[in-house]
Amino acid sequence: MSGVWVFKNNGVIRLVENPQADNQGGTSDQPRMRKKVLVHLPSGQVITSYRLLEQILRDLGWETYFGGDPELNQFHKRSSIDLISLPRDFSRFSSVYMYDIVVKNPNVFQVRDM
């Protein structure tokens, strides 16, 4: 994962991915961004929708958490204090969310360059 963490005045941080570090075959003034994908390791399947991701998470013991924020899909496990929060719109599902899932489900998911 390459990029820079940007800290805003209101305490919110976000990762700005660095397309220069992922340059492949382009010149330095024509960087090429590599898209990240979340892969379910046991099946080798690329996660392409929340429907697929939710089914896998449920099979791993994650339950839907109703935290009251209409902009988020959230999941928790009864056996831990972990919470996975994802934007409701799958088009906003970025590598930051993917890595959060990987950390909370070791050896089950992996983030790869597409």
C-alpha positions in Angstrom: 0.0 0.0 0.0 1.5 3.3 -1.0 0.3 6.8 -0.3 0.2 9.5 2.2 -2.0 9.8 5.3 -3.6 13.2 5.3 -4.7 14.7 8.7 -7.4 17.3 8.6 -8.1 20.0 11.2 -11.2 18.1 12.4 -9.2 15.1 13.4 -10.2 13.0 10.4 -7.5 11.1 8.5 -7.6 9.5 5.1 -5.1 7.8 2.8 -4.3 9.5 -0.4 -2.9 6.8 -2.6 0.3 7.6 -4.5 0.0 6.9 -8.2 3.7 7.7 -8.8 4.7 4.7 -6.6 2.5 2.3 -8.7 3.8 3.6 -12.0 4.0 0.7 -14.5 5.2 1.4 -18.0 4.2 5.0 -18.1 6.5 7.9 -18.0 6.9 10.0 -14.8 4.5 12.6 -16.2 2.0 9.9 -17.1 1.4 7.9 -13.9 -0.8 4.9 -14.2 -2.9 4.0 -11.1 -3.3 0.4 -10.2 -6.8 -0.5 -8.9 -6.9 -2.6 -5.8 -9.2 -5.6 -5.4 -10.2 -7.6 -2.4 -9.8 -11.4 -2.8 -11.3 -14.1 -0.8 -8.4 -16.5 -0.4 -10.2 -19.9 0.1 -12.2 -19.5 -3.1 -9.8 -17.2 -5.0 -12.9 -15.0 -5.8 -12.6 -11.2 -6.3 -15.2 -9.4 -4.2 -17.3 -7.5 -6.7 -20.4 -6.6 -4.7 -21.6 -6.2 -1.1 -23.9 -9.1 -1.6 -20.9 -11.5 -2.1 -18.9 -9.8 0.7 -21.8 -10.0 3.2 -22.3 -13.7 2.6 -18.6 -14.4 3.2 -18.6 -12.2 6.4 -21.7 -14.0 7.7 -20.1 -17.4 7.1 -17.1 -16.1 9.2 -19.4 -15.1 12.1 -19.9 -11.4 11.4 -23.4 -10.0 12.0 -25.1 -6.9 10.7 -24.7 -4.1 13.2 -27.3 -1.3 13.3 -25.3 1.7 14.5 -27.7 4.3 13.3 -25.6 5.8 10.5 -27.6 5.4 7.2 -24.4 6.0 5.1 -22.7 2.9 6.5 -23.0 -0.9 6.4 -21.5 -2.2 9.6 -20.7 -5.7 10.9 -19.5 -7.0 14.3 -18.5 -10.3 15.8 -19.9 -11.4 19.1 -16.6 -12.9 20.0 -14.6 -9.6 19.6 -14.9 -5.9 19.9 -14.1 -5.4 16.2 -16.4 -3.4 14.0 -16.2 -3.2 10.2 -17.7 -0.1 8.7 -18.2 0.2 5.0 -19.7 2.9 2.8 -23.2 1.9 1.7 -22.3 2.7 -1.9 -20.0 -0.1 -3.2 -18.5 2.4 -5.7 -16.9 4.1 -2.7 -15.3 0.8 -1.4 -11.6 1.7 -1.5 -8.4 0.0 -0.4 -8.7 1.5 3.1 -11.8 -0.5 3.7 -10.3 -3.6 2.1 -7.3 -3.5 4.4 -9.6 -3.1 7.4 -11.3 -6.3 6.4 -8.0 -8.1 5.9 -6.7 -7.0 9.3 -9.8 -8.3 11.0 -9.9 -11.5 9.0 -6.3 -12.7 8.8 -5.6 -15.5 6.2 -9.1 -15.1 4.7 -8.8 -12.0 2.5 -6.0 -10.3 0.6 -5.7 -7.0 -1.2 -4.1 -7.3 -4.7 -3.3 -5.0 -7.5 -5.6 -5.5 -10.5 
